[in-house]
Amino acid sequence: MHVTSCPVCLGANIINILDIPQVPVHCNLLWRDQEAARNAPRADIQLSFCASCGHLFNQKFEPNRTAYGESYENTLDFSPRFSDYSATLARYLVDQYDLNEKEIMEIGSGQGDFLRLICKLGHNHGIGFDPSYVPQGNAREGPEFIREFYGERHRSYSADFIIARHVLEHLDSPREFLSLIRSAIGDRKHARVYVEVPNILYTLRDLGIWDLIFEHPSYFNATSIRYLFEFCGFEILAVKERFKNQFLGVEARPATATEHAPKVDDDSLAMLRDYVEHFARHHVEKIESWHRKFDSLGRKVVVWGAGSKGVTFLNTFSDVAAIEYAIDINPRKAGMFIAGTGQEIVPPKFLQGYRPETIIVMNTNYMAEINQMVQDLDLAPDFLLA
């Protein structure tokens, strides 16, 4: 499959940035068998830039290759750092939009942690949609969960506040998704929407090449996501960089008029193009620099973070024999294996017996908590930030 027009503005003024062949189709599926993990399905990424609206996307994305069910696990709230972020965000939304005794809908609610939190803070009623949700046998009264993708058949569900965190980047047609939400809101002008996505500008600025994964057909920046929301009939209330600039949070309400097409600032497009060209030039250089680093490392090297970044990093350096394990704080991942390369995922306490010489940390936002956990295990390895 080859996408020939921008999924945001439908423009054809597309510039190919770089090609990444045969990456794992899924980074967040749990593989219980090492050999099956090594033989995980693969696909290509062709990262492209829309010169009309500033959007980045994978022109070789194939929506029929991705699947999200009970084996899909991307919960981050086991991390104290991320849990604090979620709690702060939930409190902000409750206070900013007076979410008290309201109807809250979360699309892509995962295991329901954020929805439960925002319902508890404001005594709200919640409903979540996610096919990967695993029912909890001892669940108390709380939000209702529907183990399905949100779609046309669910538009009768009304809500005062609609949340979609880290959903939009997984969709091959984000316009269709946002238009459905806008249509479902109808004339309920009081309704508000919060959408959160990875911030591609952070990736471009910091050469975060491990952020490029097949699961994400779209990579949003403030310019392209503003265009998308306005085109789909929303008025932007705020677009904020969150989680130390790694995410974009969009706050919006239904617009009263949509007669004119959204406009894109030429200066923003020029800035984005500069970042994109810089990223393309230095992509290979960063990989080569890491190959040189591996030549000087010892035999006991572990990667901390078995999510998307870690899986991408390990598959980029699949020939590095020194890395036998990936560490992850999420207990649901313990004993599973990395897609494409087959390293076993182990909990932090495993390191006490293994005693690694080097820990490669995949996300700078977690460095402080990782360092503290390692100190608590009475270990003193070298740290490298990927």
C-alpha positions as CSV (number, residue, x, y, z in Angstrom):
1,M,0.0,0.0,0.0
2,H,1.2,3.5,-0.8
3,V,-0.6,6.6,0.7
4,T,-0.7,9.2,-2.0
5,S,-2.2,12.2,-0.2
6,C,-1.8,13.7,3.3
7,P,-4.2,12.2,5.8
8,V,-4.7,15.6,7.4
9,C,-5.2,18.1,4.5
10,L,-5.5,15.6,1.6
11,G,-2.7,17.5,-0.2
12,A,-0.4,15.9,-2.7
13,N,2.6,18.2,-2.1
14,I,4.5,15.4,-0.3
15,I,8.3,15.1,0.4
16,N,9.8,11.8,1.3
17,I,12.1,12.2,4.3
18,L,13.6,8.7,5.0
19,D,12.9,5.0,4.6
20,I,13.1,2.5,7.5
21,P,12.7,-1.1,6.2
22,Q,11.2,-4.0,8.0
23,V,10.4,-2.8,11.5
24,P,8.1,-4.8,13.9
25,V,4.4,-4.1,13.0
26,H,3.7,-3.9,16.8
27,C,5.9,-2.7,19.6
28,N,3.4,-3.2,22.4
29,L,2.1,-6.7,21.8
30,L,3.1,-9.1,24.5
31,W,5.0,-12.2,23.1
32,R,5.1,-15.2,25.5
33,D,7.3,-17.2,23.2
34,Q,10.9,-16.0,22.3
35,E,11.0,-17.6,18.9
36,A,7.5,-16.2,18.0
37,A,8.8,-12.8,19.2
38,R,11.8,-13.0,16.9
39,N,9.5,-13.9,14.0
40,A,7.0,-11.1,14.7
41,P,5.4,-9.5,11.6
42,R,7.4,-6.7,10.0
43,A,6.6,-3.8,7.6
44,D,8.2,-0.7,6.1
45,I,8.1,3.0,7.2
46,Q,8.4,5.7,4.6
47,L,8.4,8.9,6.6
48,S,7.0,11.8,4.5
49,F,6.4,15.5,5.1
50,C,3.3,17.4,3.8
51,A,4.6,20.8,2.5
52,S,1.0,22.1,2.6
53,C,0.0,21.6,6.3
54,G,3.3,20.4,8.0
55,H,2.0,16.9,8.8
56,L,4.4,13.9,8.9
57,F,3.2,10.4,8.1
58,N,4.1,6.9,6.9
59,Q,3.3,6.6,3.3
60,K,3.6,2.8,3.5
61,F,1.2,2.4,6.4
62,E,-1.1,-0.6,6.0
63,P,-4.1,-0.4,8.4
64,N,-5.0,-4.1,8.0
65,R,-1.6,-5.1,9.5
66,T,-2.3,-3.6,13.0
67,A,-4.5,-5.2,15.6
68,Y,-5.3,-4.2,19.2
69,G,-6.6,-6.8,21.6
70,E,-5.9,-8.2,25.1
71,S,-2.3,-8.9,24.2
72,Y,-1.7,-5.2,23.5
73,E,-0.1,-3.6,26.5
74,N,1.1,0.0,26.7
75,T,0.2,1.1,30.2
76,L,2.6,3.6,31.6
77,D,1.1,4.3,35.0
78,F,3.3,1.8,36.8
79,S,6.0,4.5,36.6
80,P,5.8,7.0,39.5
81,R,6.9,9.8,37.0
82,F,4.1,9.0,34.5
83,S,1.6,8.4,37.3
84,D,2.3,11.9,38.7
85,Y,1.9,13.4,35.2
86,S,-1.4,11.7,34.7
87,A,-2.6,12.9,38.1
88,T,-1.6,16.5,37.5
89,L,-3.3,16.4,34.0
90,A,-6.5,15.0,35.5
91,R,-6.6,17.6,38.2
92,Y,-6.0,20.4,35.6
93,L,-8.8,19.2,33.4
94,V,-11.3,18.8,36.3
95,D,-10.5,22.3,37.5
96,Q,-10.2,24.0,34.1
97,Y,-13.5,22.6,32.8
98,D,-15.5,22.1,36.0
99,L,-15.7,18.4,35.6
100,N,-17.8,17.6,38.6
101,E,-20.7,15.2,38.3
102,K,-20.4,15.2,34.6
103,E,-20.4,12.5,31.8
104,I,-16.9,11.6,30.8
105,M,-16.1,9.5,27.7
106,E,-12.6,8.2,27.0
107,I,-11.8,6.7,23.6
108,G,-8.8,4.4,23.8
109,S,-9.0,4.1,27.5
110,G,-6.6,1.2,27.8
111,Q,-7.0,-0.4,31.2
112,G,-9.0,2.6,32.5
113,D,-6.5,4.2,34.9
114,F,-6.9,7.8,33.7
115,L,-10.7,7.5,33.3
116,R,-11.0,6.1,36.8
117,L,-8.8,8.9,38.1
118,I,-10.8,11.8,36.5
119,C,-14.1,10.2,37.6
120,K,-12.9,9.9,41.1
121,L,-11.6,13.5,41.3
122,G,-14.9,15.0,40.1
123,H,-17.4,12.4,41.1
124,N,-18.0,11.9,37.4
125,H,-19.6,9.1,35.5
126,G,-17.4,7.6,32.9
127,I,-17.5,5.3,29.9
128,G,-14.4,4.0,28.1
129,F,-13.9,2.4,24.7
130,D,-10.9,0.1,24.1
131,P,-10.7,-3.4,22.6
132,S,-7.5,-4.1,24.7
133,Y,-9.3,-3.6,28.0
134,V,-9.1,-6.6,30.3
135,P,-12.1,-6.9,32.7
136,Q,-11.1,-6.9,36.3
137,G,-12.9,-9.5,38.4
138,N,-12.7,-7.5,41.6
139,A,-13.6,-4.1,40.0
140,R,-15.7,-1.9,42.2
141,E,-18.3,0.6,41.1
142,G,-16.7,2.9,38.5
143,P,-16.6,3.6,34.8
144,E,-18.3,1.4,32.3
145,F,-15.9,-0.2,29.7
146,I,-16.8,-1.3,26.2
147,R,-14.3,-3.6,24.6
148,E,-14.6,-2.2,21.1
149,F,-13.2,0.5,18.9
150,Y,-15.3,3.7,19.1
151,G,-17.2,4.0,15.8
152,E,-20.3,5.1,14.1
153,R,-22.5,2.7,16.1
154,H,-21.5,4.5,19.3
155,R,-22.4,8.0,18.4
156,S,-25.5,7.9,20.5
157,Y,-23.3,7.9,23.6
158,S,-23.3,11.5,24.9
159,A,-20.7,13.1,27.1
160,D,-19.8,16.5,28.6
161,F,-16.1,15.8,28.1
162,I,-14.4,13.5,25.6
163,I,-10.8,12.3,26.0
164,A,-8.6,10.6,23.4
165,R,-5.1,10.2,24.6
166,H,-2.6,8.6,22.3
167,V,-5.2,7.3,19.8
168,L,-5.1,9.8,16.9
169,E,-1.5,8.8,15.9
170,H,-2.7,5.2,15.4
171,L,-5.4,6.0,12.9
172,D,-4.9,6.0,9.1
173,S,-7.8,8.4,8.8
174,P,-7.7,11.0,11.7
175,R,-10.1,13.3,9.8
176,E,-12.8,10.6,9.8
177,F,-12.3,10.0,13.6
178,L,-12.4,13.6,14.6
179,S,-15.3,14.3,12.2
180,L,-17.3,11.4,13.9
181,I,-16.7,12.9,17.3
182,R,-17.8,16.4,16.1
183,S,-20.9,14.9,14.5
184,A,-21.7,12.9,17.7
185,I,-21.4,16.2,19.7
186,G,-23.9,17.8,17.5
187,D,-25.4,21.1,18.9
188,R,-24.2,20.4,22.4
189,K,-22.0,23.5,22.5
190,H,-21.0,22.9,26.1
191,A,-19.1,19.8,25.2
192,R,-15.3,19.9,25.4
193,V,-12.6,17.6,24.0
194,Y,-9.0,16.8,25.1
195,V,-6.8,14.9,22.7
196,E,-3.1,14.0,23.4
197,V,-0.6,12.8,20.9
198,P,3.2,12.4,20.7
199,N,4.9,15.6,19.7
200,I,6.9,15.1,16.5
201,L,8.6,18.4,16.9
202,Y,10.3,17.0,20.1
203,T,11.4,14.0,18.0
204,L,12.8,16.2,15.2
205,R,14.5,18.6,17.6
206,D,16.1,16.0,19.8
207,L,16.8,13.4,17.1
208,G,14.5,10.9,18.8
209,I,14.8,8.4,16.1
210,W,13.4,5.6,18.3
211,D,10.0,7.3,18.2
212,L,9.3,6.2,14.6
213,I,7.2,3.0,14.7
214,F,4.8,1.3,12.3
215,E,1.9,1.5,14.7
216,H,1.9,5.3,14.2
217,P,0.8,6.3,10.7
218,S,0.7,9.9,11.7
219,Y,3.1,12.2,13.5
220,F,1.5,15.5,14.6
221,N,2.9,18.9,15.4
222,A,1.1,22.0,16.6
223,T,0.6,23.3,13.1
224,S,-0.8,20.1,11.6
225,I,-3.1,19.2,14.5
226,R,-4.5,22.8,14.6
227,Y,-5.4,22.4,10.9
228,L,-7.0,19.0,11.5
229,F,-9.2,20.2,14.4
230,E,-10.3,23.3,12.6
231,F,-11.1,21.4,9.4
232,C,-13.2,18.9,11.4
233,G,-15.3,21.7,13.0
234,F,-13.6,22.4,16.3
235,E,-12.3,25.7,17.8
236,I,-9.0,25.3,19.4
237,L,-8.8,26.5,23.1
238,A,-5.2,25.5,23.7
239,V,-2.4,23.4,22.2
240,K,0.3,22.8,24.9
241,E,3.5,20.8,24.9
242,R,3.2,18.4,27.9
243,F,5.3,15.7,29.6
244,K,8.5,17.8,29.2
245,N,7.6,18.6,25.5
246,Q,7.2,14.9,24.5
247,F,3.4,15.2,24.1
248,L,0.9,17.7,22.6
249,G,-2.3,18.3,24.5
250,V,-5.2,19.8,22.5
251,E,-8.1,21.4,24.2
252,A,-11.1,22.2,21.9
253,R,-14.8,22.9,21.7
254,P,-17.3,22.6,18.8
255,A,-16.9,25.6,16.5
256,T,-19.9,27.7,15.6
257,A,-18.9,28.2,11.9
258,T,-16.7,26.2,9.5
259,E,-17.2,28.1,6.2
260,H,-13.5,28.8,5.5
261,A,-10.7,26.3,5.2
262,P,-8.0,26.4,7.9
263,K,-4.9,28.5,7.2
264,V,-1.3,27.4,7.7
265,D,1.3,29.9,8.7
266,D,4.2,30.1,6.2
267,D,6.8,30.7,8.9
268,S,5.7,27.6,10.8
269,L,5.9,25.5,7.7
270,A,9.4,26.8,6.9
271,M,10.5,26.0,10.5
272,L,9.1,22.5,10.3
273,R,10.8,21.9,6.9
274,D,14.2,23.0,8.4
275,Y,13.7,20.5,11.3
276,V,12.7,17.7,9.0
277,E,15.7,18.2,6.8
278,H,18.0,18.3,9.8
279,F,16.4,15.1,11.1
280,A,16.9,13.3,7.8
281,R,20.5,14.3,7.5
282,H,21.4,13.2,11.0
283,H,19.3,10.0,11.3
284,V,22.0,7.7,9.9
285,E,24.8,9.5,11.8
286,K,23.1,8.8,15.2
287,I,22.8,5.1,14.4
288,E,26.4,5.0,13.3
289,S,27.5,6.7,16.5
290,W,25.7,4.1,18.6
291,H,27.4,1.3,16.7
292,R,30.7,2.9,17.8
293,K,29.5,3.1,21.4
294,F,28.7,-0.6,21.4
295,D,32.2,-1.5,20.4
296,S,33.5,0.0,23.7
297,L,30.8,-1.4,26.0
298,G,31.2,-4.5,28.2
299,R,29.2,-7.7,27.9
300,K,26.4,-7.0,30.4
301,V,24.3,-4.3,28.8
302,V,20.5,-3.9,29.4
303,V,17.9,-1.6,27.9
304,W,15.5,0.1,30.4
305,G,12.1,0.5,28.8
306,A,10.4,-2.2,26.8
307,G,7.9,0.1,25.1
308,S,8.0,1.5,21.7
309,K,11.3,3.3,22.0
310,G,13.1,0.2,23.5
311,V,11.7,-2.1,20.8
312,T,12.8,0.2,18.0
313,F,16.2,0.7,19.6
314,L,16.8,-3.0,20.0
315,N,15.7,-3.8,16.5
316,T,18.0,-1.1,15.1
317,F,20.9,-2.9,16.8
318,S,19.7,-6.5,16.5
319,D,23.3,-7.7,15.9
320,V,24.5,-6.5,19.3
321,A,25.0,-9.6,21.4
322,A,25.7,-7.8,24.6
323,I,22.0,-6.9,25.2
324,E,20.2,-10.0,26.6
325,Y,17.5,-8.4,28.6
326,A,15.1,-5.4,28.6
327,I,13.9,-3.9,31.9
328,D,10.4,-2.7,32.4
329,I,8.6,-1.6,35.5
330,N,5.2,-2.8,34.1
331,P,4.6,-6.2,35.8
332,R,2.4,-7.3,32.9
333,K,5.4,-7.4,30.6
334,A,7.6,-9.5,32.9
335,G,8.6,-12.8,31.3
336,M,7.5,-11.6,27.8
337,F,9.8,-11.1,24.9
338,I,10.8,-8.1,22.6
339,A,9.2,-8.2,19.1
340,G,11.8,-8.8,16.4
341,T,14.8,-9.5,18.6
342,G,13.5,-11.7,21.4
343,Q,15.2,-10.2,24.5
344,E,13.4,-11.3,27.7
345,I,11.6,-8.5,29.5
346,V,12.4,-8.6,33.2
347,P,11.5,-6.5,36.3
348,P,14.0,-4.1,37.9
349,K,14.7,-6.5,40.8
350,F,16.3,-9.0,38.3
351,L,19.2,-6.6,38.0
352,Q,20.3,-7.4,41.6
353,G,21.5,-10.8,40.6
354,Y,22.4,-10.0,37.0
355,R,24.5,-6.9,37.9
356,P,24.7,-5.1,34.6
357,E,27.8,-3.0,33.6
358,T,25.7,-0.5,31.5
359,I,22.0,0.5,31.5
360,I,20.7,2.3,28.4
361,V,17.8,4.4,29.4
362,M,15.2,5.0,26.6
363,N,13.5,8.1,27.9
364,T,15.1,10.9,29.7
365,N,11.9,11.7,31.6
366,Y,12.4,8.5,33.7
367,M,16.1,8.9,34.4
368,A,15.6,10.1,38.0
369,E,13.3,7.3,39.1
370,I,15.5,4.7,37.3
371,N,18.6,6.0,39.0
372,Q,16.8,5.8,42.4
373,M,15.6,2.2,41.8
374,V,19.1,1.1,40.8
375,Q,20.6,2.7,43.9
376,D,18.1,0.9,46.0
377,L,19.3,-2.3,44.5
378,D,22.8,-1.4,45.6
379,L,24.1,-1.3,42.0
380,A,26.4,1.2,40.4
381,P,26.3,0.7,36.6
382,D,27.1,3.2,33.9
383,F,24.1,5.0,32.4
384,L,23.7,5.9,28.8
385,L,20.7,7.9,27.5
386,A,19.4,6.7,24.1
